[in-house]
Amino acid sequence: MKHFRVNLKPPKPQSIKEVIWSHPVLNWVKCNTDGASNGNPGISACGCLFRNANSEFLGAFAINIGLSSALLAELIGAMVAIEVAYHKGWHSIWLETDSMLVY
């Protein structure tokens, strides 16, 4: 950005929270999901990453869901993750999301 003479002034974070990823137990698949909305409601999307007990990448998805709320984006991400896991034959899954309302 310096080459284009653009000055970046990122805002200071309100707080910093350490997040540590934990791998699933043997023969389980961990599904980390998230959803987001630009406004509430607003343009929304959701996605998920799948990893095994060796932390190996098994797959992922990202879906544009159009106009929606943040909660619905989180819920759709979790529901699609469960559907994908079922169709892949992954019946022992650990679903993790950052939404307290989805639990």
PDB file as gemmi writes it, atoms N, CA and C in Angstrom:
CRYST1    1.000    1.000    1.000  90.00  90.00  90.00 P 1                      
ATOM      1  N   MET A   1       0.815  -1.181   0.000  1.00  0.00           N  
ATOM      2  CA  MET A   1       0.000   0.000   0.000  1.00  0.00           C  
ATOM      3  C   MET A   1       0.871   1.263   0.000  1.00  0.00           C  
ATOM      4  N   LYS A   2       2.075   1.143   0.543  1.00  0.00           N  
ATOM      5  CA  LYS A   2       2.977   2.292   0.545  1.00  0.00           C  
ATOM      6  C   LYS A   2       3.328   2.705  -0.877  1.00  0.00           C  
ATOM      7  N   HIS A   3       3.445   1.719  -1.771  1.00  0.00           N  
ATOM      8  CA  HIS A   3       3.759   2.002  -3.164  1.00  0.00           C  
ATOM      9  C   HIS A   3       2.703   2.925  -3.779  1.00  0.00           C  
ATOM     10  N   PHE A   4       1.453   2.767  -3.384  1.00  0.00           N  
ATOM     11  CA  PHE A   4       0.354   3.590  -3.909  1.00  0.00           C  
ATOM     12  C   PHE A   4       0.081   4.820  -3.045  1.00  0.00           C  
ATOM     13  N   ARG A   5       0.952   5.025  -2.044  1.00  0.00           N  
ATOM     14  CA  ARG A   5       0.832   6.169  -1.126  1.00  0.00           C  
ATOM     15  C   ARG A   5      -0.503   6.174  -0.377  1.00  0.00           C  
ATOM     16  N   VAL A   6      -0.896   4.991   0.065  1.00  0.00           N  
ATOM     17  CA  VAL A   6      -2.121   4.860   0.848  1.00  0.00           C  
ATOM     18  C   VAL A   6      -1.723   4.692   2.312  1.00  0.00           C  
ATOM     19  N   ASN A   7      -2.224   5.577   3.166  1.00  0.00           N  
ATOM     20  CA  ASN A   7      -1.945   5.493   4.588  1.00  0.00           C  
ATOM     21  C   ASN A   7      -3.045   4.671   5.254  1.00  0.00           C  
ATOM     22  N   LEU A   8      -2.640   3.630   5.938  1.00  0.00           N  
ATOM     23  CA  LEU A   8      -3.596   2.791   6.644  1.00  0.00           C  
ATOM     24  C   LEU A   8      -3.614   3.175   8.115  1.00  0.00           C  
ATOM     25  N   LYS A   9      -4.785   3.357   8.643  1.00  0.00           N  
ATOM     26  CA  LYS A   9      -4.948   3.665  10.062  1.00  0.00           C  
ATOM     27  C   LYS A   9      -6.048   2.755  10.620  1.00  0.00           C  
ATOM     28  N   PRO A  10      -5.695   1.486  10.863  1.00  0.00           N  
ATOM     29  CA  PRO A  10      -6.718   0.581  11.371  1.00  0.00           C  
ATOM     30  C   PRO A  10      -7.150   0.981  12.772  1.00  0.00           C  
ATOM     31  N   PRO A  11      -8.435   0.789  13.090  1.00  0.00           N  
ATOM     32  CA  PRO A  11      -8.890   1.136  14.437  1.00  0.00           C  
ATOM     33  C   PRO A  11      -8.317   0.170  15.469  1.00  0.00           C  
ATOM     34  N   LYS A  12      -8.156   0.647  16.684  1.00  0.00           N  
ATOM     35  CA  LYS A  12      -7.678  -0.222  17.752  1.00  0.00           C  
ATOM     36  C   LYS A  12      -8.819  -1.150  18.176  1.00  0.00           C  
ATOM     37  N   PRO A  13      -8.513  -2.422  18.404  1.00  0.00           N  
ATOM     38  CA  PRO A  13      -9.572  -3.342  18.830  1.00  0.00           C  
ATOM     39  C   PRO A  13     -10.061  -2.984  20.230  1.00  0.00           C  
ATOM     40  N   GLN A  14     -11.368  -3.216  20.463  1.00  0.00           N  
ATOM     41  CA  GLN A  14     -11.931  -2.934  21.784  1.00  0.00           C  
ATOM     42  C   GLN A  14     -11.371  -3.901  22.818  1.00  0.00           C  
ATOM     43  N   SER A  15     -11.198  -5.137  22.423  1.00  0.00           N  
ATOM     44  CA  SER A  15     -10.597  -6.129  23.314  1.00  0.00           C  
ATOM     45  C   SER A  15      -9.995  -7.237  22.457  1.00  0.00           C  
ATOM     46  N   ILE A  16      -9.037  -7.923  23.017  1.00  0.00           N  
ATOM     47  CA  ILE A  16      -8.397  -9.033  22.325  1.00  0.00           C  
ATOM     48  C   ILE A  16      -8.709 -10.297  23.112  1.00  0.00           C  
ATOM     49  N   LYS A  17      -9.240 -11.297  22.404  1.00  0.00           N  
ATOM     50  CA  LYS A  17      -9.615 -12.554  23.042  1.00  0.00           C  
ATOM     51  C   LYS A  17      -8.816 -13.678  22.390  1.00  0.00           C  
ATOM     52  N   GLU A  18      -8.063 -14.409  23.192  1.00  0.00           N  
ATOM     53  CA  GLU A  18      -7.290 -15.528  22.660  1.00  0.00           C  
ATOM     54  C   GLU A  18      -8.215 -16.698  22.392  1.00  0.00           C  
ATOM     55  N   VAL A  19      -8.097 -17.264  21.208  1.00  0.00           N  
ATOM     56  CA  VAL A  19      -8.898 -18.412  20.824  1.00  0.00           C  
ATOM     57  C   VAL A  19      -7.946 -19.538  20.443  1.00  0.00           C  
ATOM     58  N   ILE A  20      -8.120 -20.683  21.061  1.00  0.00           N  
ATOM     59  CA  ILE A  20      -7.265 -21.829  20.791  1.00  0.00           C  
ATOM     60  C   ILE A  20      -8.114 -22.922  20.168  1.00  0.00           C  
ATOM     61  N   TRP A  21      -7.716 -23.370  18.987  1.00  0.00           N  
ATOM     62  CA  TRP A  21      -8.441 -24.425  18.292  1.00  0.00           C  
ATOM     63  C   TRP A  21      -8.053 -25.772  18.881  1.00  0.00           C  
ATOM     64  N   SER A  22      -9.044 -26.605  19.160  1.00  0.00           N  
ATOM     65  CA  SER A  22      -8.803 -27.951  19.678  1.00  0.00           C  
ATOM     66  C   SER A  22      -9.216 -28.971  18.631  1.00  0.00           C  
ATOM     67  N   HIS A  23      -8.381 -29.970  18.410  1.00  0.00           N  
ATOM     68  CA  HIS A  23      -8.716 -30.990  17.422  1.00  0.00           C  
ATOM     69  C   HIS A  23      -9.706 -31.987  18.028  1.00  0.00           C  
ATOM     70  N   PRO A  24     -10.527 -32.628  17.190  1.00  0.00           N  
ATOM     71  CA  PRO A  24     -11.481 -33.612  17.700  1.00  0.00           C  
ATOM     72  C   PRO A  24     -10.775 -34.913  18.077  1.00  0.00           C  
ATOM     73  N   VAL A  25     -11.493 -35.768  18.786  1.00  0.00           N  
ATOM     74  CA  VAL A  25     -10.948 -37.075  19.146  1.00  0.00           C  
ATOM     75  C   VAL A  25     -10.934 -37.978  17.917  1.00  0.00           C  
ATOM     76  N   LEU A  26     -10.243 -39.094  18.031  1.00  0.00           N  
ATOM     77  CA  LEU A  26     -10.083 -40.036  16.927  1.00  0.00           C  
ATOM     78  C   LEU A  26     -11.431 -40.448  16.341  1.00  0.00           C  
ATOM     79  N   ASN A  27     -11.510 -40.484  15.031  1.00  0.00           N  
ATOM     80  CA  ASN A  27     -12.700 -40.877  14.260  1.00  0.00           C  
ATOM     81  C   ASN A  27     -13.846 -39.867  14.335  1.00  0.00           C  
ATOM     82  N   TRP A  28     -13.582 -38.678  14.819  1.00  0.00           N  
ATOM     83  CA  TRP A  28     -14.571 -37.611  14.824  1.00  0.00           C  
ATOM     84  C   TRP A  28     -14.142 -36.548  13.812  1.00  0.00           C  
ATOM     85  N   VAL A  29     -15.117 -35.758  13.350  1.00  0.00           N  
ATOM     86  CA  VAL A  29     -14.869 -34.640  12.445  1.00  0.00           C  
ATOM     87  C   VAL A  29     -15.327 -33.376  13.149  1.00  0.00           C  
ATOM     88  N   LYS A  30     -14.458 -32.361  13.149  1.00  0.00           N  
ATOM     89  CA  LYS A  30     -14.826 -31.084  13.748  1.00  0.00           C  
ATOM     90  C   LYS A  30     -15.296 -30.139  12.655  1.00  0.00           C  
ATOM     91  N   CYS A  31     -16.428 -29.494  12.904  1.00  0.00           N  
ATOM     92  CA  CYS A  31     -17.036 -28.555  11.968  1.00  0.00           C  
ATOM     93  C   CYS A  31     -17.037 -27.180  12.628  1.00  0.00           C  
ATOM     94  N   ASN A  32     -16.211 -26.268  12.144  1.00  0.00           N  
ATOM     95  CA  ASN A  32     -16.193 -24.896  12.648  1.00  0.00           C  
ATOM     96  C   ASN A  32     -17.016 -24.032  11.708  1.00  0.00           C  
ATOM     97  N   THR A  33     -18.148 -23.529  12.210  1.00  0.00           N  
ATOM     98  CA  THR A  33     -19.058 -22.751  11.376  1.00  0.00           C  
ATOM     99  C   THR A  33     -19.077 -21.291  11.814  1.00  0.00           C  
ATOM    100  N   ASP A  34     -19.506 -20.447  10.880  1.00  0.00           N  
ATOM    101  CA  ASP A  34     -19.697 -19.034  11.195  1.00  0.00           C  
ATOM    102  C   ASP A  34     -20.683 -18.448  10.200  1.00  0.00           C  
ATOM    103  N   GLY A  35     -21.351 -17.418  10.631  1.00  0.00           N  
ATOM    104  CA  GLY A  35     -22.266 -16.679   9.773  1.00  0.00           C  
ATOM    105  C   GLY A  35     -22.071 -15.201  10.035  1.00  0.00           C  
ATOM    106  N   ALA A  36     -22.376 -14.380   9.054  1.00  0.00           N  
ATOM    107  CA  ALA A  36     -22.199 -12.937   9.218  1.00  0.00           C  
ATOM    108  C   ALA A  36     -23.231 -12.198   8.392  1.00  0.00           C  
ATOM    109  N   SER A  37     -23.556 -11.001   8.850  1.00  0.00           N  
ATOM    110  CA  SER A  37     -24.515 -10.158   8.158  1.00  0.00           C  
ATOM    111  C   SER A  37     -24.014  -8.727   8.177  1.00  0.00           C  
ATOM    112  N   ASN A  38     -24.052  -8.063   7.036  1.00  0.00           N  
ATOM    113  CA  ASN A  38     -23.668  -6.659   6.938  1.00  0.00           C  
ATOM    114  C   ASN A  38     -24.930  -5.829   7.163  1.00  0.00           C  
ATOM    115  N   GLY A  39     -25.258  -5.607   8.422  1.00  0.00           N  
ATOM    116  CA  GLY A  39     -26.528  -5.013   8.821  1.00  0.00           C  
ATOM    117  C   GLY A  39     -27.373  -6.130   9.415  1.00  0.00           C  
ATOM    118  N   ASN A  40     -28.447  -5.779  10.053  1.00  0.00           N  
ATOM    119  CA  ASN A  40     -29.270  -6.808  10.693  1.00  0.00           C  
ATOM    120  C   ASN A  40     -30.741  -6.456  10.559  1.00  0.00           C  
ATOM    121  N   PRO A  41     -31.400  -6.776   9.445  1.00  0.00           N  
ATOM    122  CA  PRO A  41     -30.924  -7.665   8.380  1.00  0.00           C  
ATOM    123  C   PRO A  41     -30.019  -6.944   7.392  1.00  0.00           C  
ATOM    124  N   GLY A  42     -29.303  -7.749   6.623  1.00  0.00           N  
ATOM    125  CA  GLY A  42     -28.406  -7.236   5.602  1.00  0.00           C  
ATOM    126  C   GLY A  42     -27.908  -8.373   4.738  1.00  0.00           C  
ATOM    127  N   ILE A  43     -27.005  -8.074   3.821  1.00  0.00           N  
ATOM    128  CA  ILE A  43     -26.417  -9.102   2.972  1.00  0.00           C  
ATOM    129  C   ILE A  43     -25.653 -10.068   3.879  1.00  0.00           C  
ATOM    130  N   SER A  44     -25.946 -11.359   3.757  1.00  0.00           N  
ATOM    131  CA  SER A  44     -25.419 -12.344   4.701  1.00  0.00           C  
ATOM    132  C   SER A  44     -24.766 -13.526   3.999  1.00  0.00           C  
ATOM    133  N   ALA A  45     -23.893 -14.196   4.752  1.00  0.00           N  
ATOM    134  CA  ALA A  45     -23.224 -15.391   4.250  1.00  0.00           C  
ATOM    135  C   ALA A  45     -22.869 -16.274   5.442  1.00  0.00           C  
ATOM    136  N   CYS A  46     -22.559 -17.525   5.138  1.00  0.00           N  
ATOM    137  CA  CYS A  46     -22.126 -18.454   6.177  1.00  0.00           C  
ATOM    138  C   CYS A  46     -21.121 -19.426   5.570  1.00  0.00           C  
ATOM    139  N   GLY A  47     -20.414 -20.128   6.443  1.00  0.00           N  
ATOM    140  CA  GLY A  47     -19.432 -21.079   5.959  1.00  0.00           C  
ATOM    141  C   GLY A  47     -19.007 -22.034   7.049  1.00  0.00           C  
ATOM    142  N   CYS A  48     -18.190 -23.012   6.656  1.00  0.00           N  
ATOM    143  CA  CYS A  48     -17.740 -24.030   7.587  1.00  0.00           C  
ATOM    144  C   CYS A  48     -16.447 -24.657   7.086  1.00  0.00           C  
ATOM    145  N   LEU A  49     -15.586 -25.056   8.036  1.00  0.00           N  
ATOM    146  CA  LEU A  49     -14.387 -25.845   7.754  1.00  0.00           C  
ATOM    147  C   LEU A  49     -14.513 -27.177   8.475  1.00  0.00           C  
ATOM    148  N   PHE A  50     -14.112 -28.262   7.806  1.00  0.00           N  
ATOM    149  CA  PHE A  50     -14.157 -29.603   8.383  1.00  0.00           C  
ATOM    150  C   PHE A  50     -12.728 -30.116   8.528  1.00  0.00           C  
ATOM    151  N   ARG A  51     -12.394 -30.621   9.732  1.00  0.00           N  
ATOM    152  CA  ARG A  51     -11.071 -31.192   9.988  1.00  0.00           C  
ATOM    153  C   ARG A  51     -11.211 -32.470  10.798  1.00  0.00           C  
ATOM    154  N   ASN A  52     -10.238 -33.379  10.614  1.00  0.00           N  
ATOM    155  CA  ASN A  52     -10.262 -34.649  11.345  1.00  0.00           C  
ATOM    156  C   ASN A  52      -9.389 -34.569  12.592  1.00  0.00           C  
ATOM    157  N   ALA A  53      -9.209 -35.714  13.268  1.00  0.00           N  
ATOM    158  CA  ALA A  53      -8.452 -35.760  14.517  1.00  0.00           C  
ATOM    159  C   ALA A  53      -6.973 -35.414  14.329  1.00  0.00           C  
ATOM    160  N   ASN A  54      -6.455 -35.545  13.102  1.00  0.00           N  
ATOM    161  CA  ASN A  54      -5.069 -35.164  12.803  1.00  0.00           C  
ATOM    162  C   ASN A  54      -4.962 -33.709  12.358  1.00  0.00           C  
ATOM    163  N   SER A  55      -6.049 -32.975  12.484  1.00  0.00           N  
ATOM    164  CA  SER A  55      -6.147 -31.566  12.064  1.00  0.00           C  
ATOM    165  C   SER A  55      -6.044 -31.404  10.550  1.00  0.00           C  
ATOM    166  N   GLU A  56      -6.263 -32.477   9.800  1.00  0.00           N  
ATOM    167  CA  GLU A  56      -6.202 -32.420   8.336  1.00  0.00           C  
ATOM    168  C   GLU A  56      -7.497 -31.821   7.782  1.00  0.00           C  
ATOM    169  N   PHE A  57      -7.344 -30.983   6.782  1.00  0.00           N  
ATOM    170  CA  PHE A  57      -8.472 -30.349   6.121  1.00  0.00           C  
ATOM    171  C   PHE A  57      -9.268 -31.390   5.342  1.00  0.00           C  
ATOM    172  N   LEU A  58     -10.571 -31.484   5.605  1.00  0.00           N  
ATOM    173  CA  LEU A  58     -11.432 -32.432   4.904  1.00  0.00           C  
ATOM    174  C   LEU A  58     -12.347 -31.755   3.894  1.00  0.00           C  
ATOM    175  N   GLY A  59     -12.633 -30.490   4.103  1.00  0.00           N  
ATOM    176  CA  GLY A  59     -13.521 -29.784   3.194  1.00  0.00           C  
ATOM    177  C   GLY A  59     -14.005 -28.486   3.797  1.00  0.00           C  
ATOM    178  N   ALA A  60     -14.754 -27.728   2.999  1.00  0.00           N  
ATOM    179  CA  ALA A  60     -15.280 -26.437   3.438  1.00  0.00           C  
ATOM    180  C   ALA A  60     -16.418 -26.026   2.529  1.00  0.00           C  
ATOM    181  N   PHE A  61     -17.192 -25.073   2.987  1.00  0.00           N  
ATOM    182  CA  PHE A  61     -18.189 -24.439   2.124  1.00  0.00           C  
ATOM    183  C   PHE A  61     -18.366 -22.992   2.546  1.00  0.00           C  
ATOM    184  N   ALA A  62     -18.830 -22.188   1.613  1.00  0.00           N  
ATOM    185  CA  ALA A  62     -19.214 -20.801   1.873  1.00  0.00           C  
ATOM    186  C   ALA A  62     -20.450 -20.535   1.036  1.00  0.00           C  
ATOM    187  N   ILE A  63     -21.467 -19.951   1.644  1.00  0.00           N  
ATOM    188  CA  ILE A  63     -22.747 -19.735   0.971  1.00  0.00           C  
ATOM    189  C   ILE A  63     -23.181 -18.285   1.141  1.00  0.00           C  
ATOM    190  N   ASN A  64     -23.520 -17.641   0.045  1.00  0.00           N  
ATOM    191  CA  ASN A  64     -24.147 -16.327   0.083  1.00  0.00           C  
ATOM    192  C   ASN A  64     -25.641 -16.571   0.269  1.00  0.00           C  
ATOM    193  N   ILE A  65     -26.220 -16.075   1.349  1.00  0.00           N  
ATOM    194  CA  ILE A  65     -27.643 -16.344   1.592  1.00  0.00           C  
ATOM    195  C   ILE A  65     -28.525 -15.122   1.374  1.00  0.00           C  
ATOM    196  N   GLY A  66     -27.953 -14.048   0.842  1.00  0.00           N  
ATOM    197  CA  GLY A  66     -28.757 -12.876   0.504  1.00  0.00           C  
ATOM    198  C   GLY A  66     -29.127 -12.062   1.739  1.00  0.00           C  
ATOM    199  N   LEU A  67     -30.306 -11.432   1.700  1.00  0.00           N  
ATOM    200  CA  LEU A  67     -30.770 -10.579   2.785  1.00  0.00           C  
ATOM    201  C   LEU A  67     -31.238 -11.440   3.952  1.00  0.00           C  
ATOM    202  N   SER A  68     -30.606 -11.251   5.101  1.00  0.00           N  
ATOM    203  CA  SER A  68     -30.905 -12.094   6.251  1.00  0.00           C  
ATOM    204  C   SER A  68     -30.404 -11.417   7.528  1.00  0.00           C  
ATOM    205  N   SER A  69     -30.747 -12.017   8.661  1.00  0.00           N  
ATOM    206  CA  SER A  69     -30.232 -11.544   9.943  1.00  0.00           C  
ATOM    207  C   SER A  69     -28.954 -12.313  10.285  1.00  0.00           C  
ATOM    208  N   ALA A  70     -28.191 -11.789  11.227  1.00  0.00           N  
ATOM    209  CA  ALA A  70     -26.967 -12.459  11.667  1.00  0.00           C  
ATOM    210  C   ALA A  70     -27.295 -13.815  12.286  1.00  0.00           C  
ATOM    211  N   LEU A  71     -28.358 -13.888  13.075  1.00  0.00           N  
ATOM    212  CA  LEU A  71     -28.744 -15.155  13.698  1.00  0.00           C  
ATOM    213  C   LEU A  71     -29.097 -16.195  12.651  1.00  0.00           C  
ATOM    214  N   LEU A  72     -29.863 -15.816  11.644  1.00  0.00           N  
ATOM    215  CA  LEU A  72     -30.231 -16.776  10.602  1.00  0.00           C  
ATOM    216  C   LEU A  72     -28.999 -17.240   9.834  1.00  0.00           C  
ATOM    217  N   ALA A  73     -28.052 -16.357   9.590  1.00  0.00           N  
ATOM    218  CA  ALA A  73     -26.812 -16.749   8.907  1.00  0.00           C  
ATOM    219  C   ALA A  73     -26.060 -17.786   9.739  1.00  0.00           C  
ATOM    220  N   GLU A  74     -25.980 -17.589  11.046  1.00  0.00           N  
ATOM    221  CA  GLU A  74     -25.324 -18.556  11.930  1.00  0.00           C  
ATOM    222  C   GLU A  74     -26.063 -19.896  11.907  1.00  0.00           C  
ATOM    223  N   LEU A  75     -27.391 -19.861  11.985  1.00  0.00           N  
ATOM    224  CA  LEU A  75     -28.190 -21.089  11.995  1.00  0.00           C  
ATOM    225  C   LEU A  75     -28.071 -21.856  10.685  1.00  0.00           C  
ATOM    226  N   ILE A  76     -28.118 -21.155   9.569  1.00  0.00           N  
ATOM    227  CA  ILE A  76     -27.993 -21.821   8.272  1.00  0.00           C  
ATOM    228  C   ILE A  76     -26.615 -22.461   8.146  1.00  0.00           C  
ATOM    229  N   GLY A  77     -25.571 -21.790   8.610  1.00  0.00           N  
ATOM    230  CA  GLY A  77     -24.230 -22.369   8.586  1.00  0.00           C  
ATOM    231  C   GLY A  77     -24.172 -23.676   9.354  1.00  0.00           C  
ATOM    232  N   ALA A  78     -24.769 -23.708  10.540  1.00  0.00           N  
ATOM    233  CA  ALA A  78     -24.777 -24.929  11.359  1.00  0.00           C  
ATOM    234  C   ALA A  78     -25.600 -26.034  10.697  1.00  0.00           C  
ATOM    235  N   MET A  79     -26.767 -25.690  10.159  1.00  0.00           N  
ATOM    236  CA  MET A  79     -27.628 -26.695   9.533  1.00  0.00           C  
ATOM    237  C   MET A  79     -26.992 -27.294   8.287  1.00  0.00           C  
ATOM    238  N   VAL A  80     -26.379 -26.459   7.459  1.00  0.00           N  
ATOM    239  CA  VAL A  80     -25.725 -26.963   6.239  1.00  0.00           C  
ATOM    240  C   VAL A  80     -24.525 -27.833   6.622  1.00  0.00           C  
ATOM    241  N   ALA A  81     -23.791 -27.443   7.667  1.00  0.00           N  
ATOM    242  CA  ALA A  81     -22.657 -28.262   8.116  1.00  0.00           C  
ATOM    243  C   ALA A  81     -23.125 -29.662   8.517  1.00  0.00           C  
ATOM    244  N   ILE A  82     -24.237 -29.739   9.225  1.00  0.00           N  
ATOM    245  CA  ILE A  82     -24.785 -31.036   9.633  1.00  0.00           C  
ATOM    246  C   ILE A  82     -25.203 -31.850   8.405  1.00  0.00           C  
ATOM    247  N   GLU A  83     -25.838 -31.207   7.438  1.00  0.00           N  
ATOM    248  CA  GLU A  83     -26.251 -31.897   6.204  1.00  0.00           C  
ATOM    249  C   GLU A  83     -25.040 -32.413   5.427  1.00  0.00           C  
ATOM    250  N   VAL A  84     -24.009 -31.577   5.274  1.00  0.00           N  
ATOM    251  CA  VAL A  84     -22.807 -31.983   4.541  1.00  0.00           C  
ATOM    252  C   VAL A  84     -22.151 -33.164   5.243  1.00  0.00           C  
ATOM    253  N   ALA A  85     -22.007 -33.078   6.558  1.00  0.00           N  
ATOM    254  CA  ALA A  85     -21.386 -34.165   7.321  1.00  0.00           C  
ATOM    255  C   ALA A  85     -22.176 -35.468   7.155  1.00  0.00           C  
ATOM    256  N   TYR A  86     -23.475 -35.383   7.196  1.00  0.00           N  
ATOM    257  CA  TYR A  86     -24.312 -36.575   7.034  1.00  0.00           C  
ATOM    258  C   TYR A  86     -24.097 -37.213   5.652  1.00  0.00           C  
ATOM    259  N   HIS A  87     -24.106 -36.389   4.610  1.00  0.00           N  
ATOM    260  CA  HIS A  87     -23.933 -36.906   3.250  1.00  0.00           C  
ATOM    261  C   HIS A  87     -22.528 -37.450   2.990  1.00  0.00           C  
ATOM    262  N   LYS A  88     -21.536 -36.957   3.732  1.00  0.00           N  
ATOM    263  CA  LYS A  88     -20.169 -37.471   3.601  1.00  0.00           C  
ATOM    264  C   LYS A  88     -19.950 -38.735   4.443  1.00  0.00           C  
ATOM    265  N   GLY A  89     -20.946 -39.096   5.257  1.00  0.00           N  
ATOM    266  CA  GLY A  89     -20.818 -40.277   6.101  1.00  0.00           C  
ATOM    267  C   GLY A  89     -20.081 -39.999   7.402  1.00  0.00           C  
ATOM    268  N   TRP A  90     -19.957 -38.715   7.761  1.00  0.00           N  
ATOM    269  CA  TRP A  90     -19.304 -38.342   9.009  1.00  0.00           C  
ATOM    270  C   TRP A  90     -20.381 -38.252  10.084  1.00  0.00           C  
ATOM    271  N   HIS A  91     -20.608 -39.327  10.805  1.00  0.00           N  
ATOM    272  CA  HIS A  91     -21.716 -39.361  11.758  1.00  0.00           C  
ATOM    273  C   HIS A  91     -21.306 -38.995  13.178  1.00  0.00           C  
ATOM    274  N   SER A  92     -20.012 -38.884  13.437  1.00  0.00           N  
ATOM    275  CA  SER A  92     -19.520 -38.408  14.728  1.00  0.00           C  
ATOM    276  C   SER A  92     -18.893 -37.050  14.494  1.00  0.00           C  
ATOM    277  N   ILE A  93     -19.687 -35.999  14.725  1.00  0.00           N  
ATOM    278  CA  ILE A  93     -19.195 -34.647  14.449  1.00  0.00           C  
ATOM    279  C   ILE A  93     -19.222 -33.792  15.711  1.00  0.00           C  
ATOM    280  N   TRP A  94     -18.301 -32.846  15.748  1.00  0.00           N  
ATOM    281  CA  TRP A  94     -18.227 -31.844  16.803  1.00  0.00           C  
ATOM    282  C   TRP A  94     -18.491 -30.520  16.100  1.00  0.00           C  
ATOM    283  N   LEU A  95     -19.668 -29.959  16.308  1.00  0.00           N  
ATOM    284  CA  LEU A  95     -20.061 -28.706  15.674  1.00  0.00           C  
ATOM    285  C   LEU A  95     -19.700 -27.558  16.604  1.00  0.00           C  
ATOM    286  N   GLU A  96     -18.906 -26.607  16.090  1.00  0.00           N  
ATOM    287  CA  GLU A  96     -18.484 -25.473  16.909  1.00  0.00           C  
ATOM    288  C   GLU A  96     -18.828 -24.179  16.188  1.00  0.00           C  
ATOM    289  N   THR A  97     -19.442 -23.264  16.911  1.00  0.00           N  
ATOM    290  CA  THR A  97     -19.807 -21.958  16.380  1.00  0.00           C  
ATOM    291  C   THR A  97     -19.528 -20.910  17.445  1.00  0.00           C  
ATOM    292  N   ASP A  98     -19.410 -19.648  17.040  1.00  0.00           N  
ATOM    293  CA  ASP A  98     -19.174 -18.578  18.016  1.00  0.00           C  
ATOM    294  C   ASP A  98     -20.478 -17.935  18.491  1.00  0.00           C  
ATOM    295  N   SER A  99     -21.598 -18.431  18.020  1.00  0.00           N  
ATOM    296  CA  SER A  99     -22.890 -17.858  18.401  1.00  0.00           C  
ATOM    297  C   SER A  99     -23.461 -18.540  19.639  1.00  0.00           C  
ATOM    298  N   MET A 100     -23.707 -17.784  20.667  1.00  0.00           N  
ATOM    299  CA  MET A 100     -24.302 -18.327  21.885  1.00  0.00           C  
ATOM    300  C   MET A 100     -25.763 -18.733  21.651  1.00  0.00           C  
ATOM    301  N   LEU A 101     -26.436 -18.120  20.688  1.00  0.00           N  
ATOM    302  CA  LEU A 101     -27.842 -18.433  20.427  1.00  0.00           C  
ATOM    303  C   LEU A 101     -28.010 -19.734  19.635  1.00  0.00           C  
ATOM    304  N   VAL A 102     -27.012 -20.129  18.880  1.00  0.00           N  
ATOM    305  CA  VAL A 102     -27.112 -21.349  18.078  1.00  0.00           C  
ATOM    306  C   VAL A 102     -27.009 -22.582  18.946  1.00  0.00           C  
ATOM    307  N   TYR A 103     -26.243 -22.512  20.039  1.00  0.00           N  
ATOM    308  CA  TYR A 103     -26.122 -23.656  20.930  1.00  0.00           C  
ATOM    309  C   TYR A 103     -27.478 -23.981  21.441  1.00  0.00           C  
TER     310      TYR A 103                                                      
END                                                                             
